[in-house]
Amino acid sequence: MADFPDNIKAIVTQGYSFSSSLNAIPDSLTGANFSQALDFKYAPVNLNVGLVLTPAELQQFQDFYYNEINTSASKFNMNLDSGMGVEPHVVYLLGETLSFDGGKNPTTIVNFEVLAERTTAQDAPFGGGLSDLYDEYGDGLDDLLDALAIFVLEVLPE
């Protein structure tokens, strides 16, 4: 599986967002209360990506697109932030969303959407209890989690 070029970074201040696919399907029970069920455990997540590329980076991106991922037929690894910080995601580039805007500037803006197979947030590292932790610690939750990581990774192994 190919890796997205490391030197090409997605801009995160503009043109970058994500949304989740609908994974809950209505259950059409006759004469019963409305209910829903999961279609599958992990719903793919759509991420919109914007890149500002120099002419050399644009050539590198096009080589990657046409040759390494076969004009979006192959999945690849890309570092993106889907809510838990920048981390690798296995994604497909949705070719119909790819657009280039060159203008008179020497840089080119490239926008596209990728479909991530799954994200860290979907793995529920806190068993779905992160809201309870936030209710308890508020904005201090980041400090608590950092301290917990240091304890688990540095203190416990000793």
C-alpha positions in Angstrom: 0.0 0.0 0.0 1.3 3.4 -1.0 2.1 6.3 1.5 1.1 9.8 0.7 4.2 11.9 0.2 5.5 13.2 3.6 6.6 16.6 2.3 3.1 17.5 1.1 1.1 18.7 4.1 -2.6 19.2 4.2 -3.6 22.7 5.3 -5.7 22.6 8.4 -6.7 26.3 8.7 -8.9 26.2 5.5 -10.5 23.6 3.4 -10.2 20.8 5.9 -13.1 19.1 7.6 -14.6 15.8 8.2 -18.0 14.1 8.5 -19.2 10.7 9.4 -21.2 8.5 7.2 -24.7 7.4 8.3 -24.3 4.1 10.0 -27.6 3.8 11.8 -30.4 2.4 9.8 -34.1 2.6 10.8 -35.8 -0.5 11.8 -39.3 -0.6 10.3 -41.2 -2.6 12.9 -44.9 -2.4 12.4 -46.8 -1.2 15.5 -43.7 -0.7 17.6 -41.7 2.3 18.7 -39.1 3.7 16.3 -35.7 2.1 16.6 -32.4 2.0 14.8 -29.7 -0.5 14.3 -26.0 -0.3 13.3 -25.4 -1.2 9.7 -21.8 -2.1 10.4 -19.4 -1.6 13.3 -17.2 1.1 11.7 -18.6 3.7 9.4 -16.2 5.2 6.9 -15.4 8.8 7.6 -15.2 11.5 4.8 -12.3 14.0 5.2 -12.0 17.0 3.0 -8.4 17.9 2.2 -6.9 21.1 0.8 -3.3 21.4 -0.4 -1.3 24.4 -1.5 1.4 23.0 -3.9 4.5 24.4 -5.6 5.0 23.3 -9.2 7.4 20.6 -8.1 4.9 19.3 -5.4 2.1 19.4 -7.9 4.2 17.1 -10.2 4.8 14.8 -7.3 1.1 14.8 -6.3 0.1 13.9 -9.9 2.7 11.1 -10.1 1.3 9.8 -6.9 -2.3 10.1 -8.1 -1.8 8.5 -11.5 0.9 5.9 -10.8 0.9 5.0 -7.1 -2.8 5.0 -6.4 -4.0 4.3 -9.9 -6.2 7.4 -10.2 -7.8 6.7 -6.9 -8.5 2.9 -7.4 -6.0 2.0 -4.6 -6.1 2.8 -0.9 -3.1 4.6 0.7 -1.8 5.8 4.0 -2.2 9.5 4.8 -1.5 11.5 7.9 -4.7 13.4 8.8 -6.4 14.8 11.9 -9.8 13.3 12.3 -10.2 14.6 15.9 -7.5 12.8 17.8 -4.5 14.7 16.4 -2.5 14.0 13.3 -2.1 10.3 12.7 -2.0 7.8 9.9 -5.3 6.8 8.2 -6.0 4.2 5.5 -7.9 6.2 2.9 -9.3 6.1 -0.6 -9.2 9.3 -2.6 -12.6 10.0 -4.1 -11.6 10.9 -7.6 -14.8 12.8 -8.5 -14.0 15.3 -5.8 -10.5 16.2 -7.1 -10.1 19.8 -8.2 -7.1 22.0 -9.2 -7.0 25.8 -9.1 -3.8 27.2 -10.5 -4.7 30.9 -11.2 -1.8 33.3 -11.8 0.0 32.3 -8.6 3.0 30.0 -8.9 1.2 27.7 -6.4 -1.7 25.4 -7.1 -4.6 24.7 -4.7 -5.7 21.1 -4.8 -8.9 20.0 -3.0 -10.2 16.5 -2.7 -12.1 14.2 -0.4 -10.8 11.0 1.1 -12.8 8.2 2.7 -11.0 6.8 5.8 -11.7 3.2 6.6 -11.8 4.0 10.3 -10.4 6.5 12.8 -9.0 6.3 16.3 -12.0 8.0 17.7 -14.2 5.1 16.5 -12.1 2.7 18.5 -13.5 4.3 21.7 -10.2 4.3 23.7 -12.1 5.3 26.8 -15.0 2.8 26.2 -17.3 5.7 25.3 -16.7 7.3 28.8 -14.7 10.3 27.6 -17.7 12.6 28.1 -17.9 11.5 31.8 -14.2 12.3 32.2 -14.7 15.7 30.6 -17.7 16.4 32.9 -15.4 15.7 35.9 -12.2 17.4 34.8 -13.3 20.0 32.2 -10.5 21.7 30.4 -8.0 20.0 32.7 -8.7 16.7 31.0 -5.8 17.2 28.5 -3.3 17.5 31.5 -4.8 14.4 33.1 -4.4 12.4 30.0 -0.9 13.6 29.4 0.0 12.6 33.0 -1.6 9.2 32.5 0.4 8.6 29.3 3.6 9.5 31.1 2.7 7.1 33.9 1.8 4.2 31.5 4.7 4.7 29.1 7.5 5.7 31.4 6.8 4.9 35.1 5.1 1.5 34.8 7.8 -0.1 32.5 10.4 0.5 35.2 
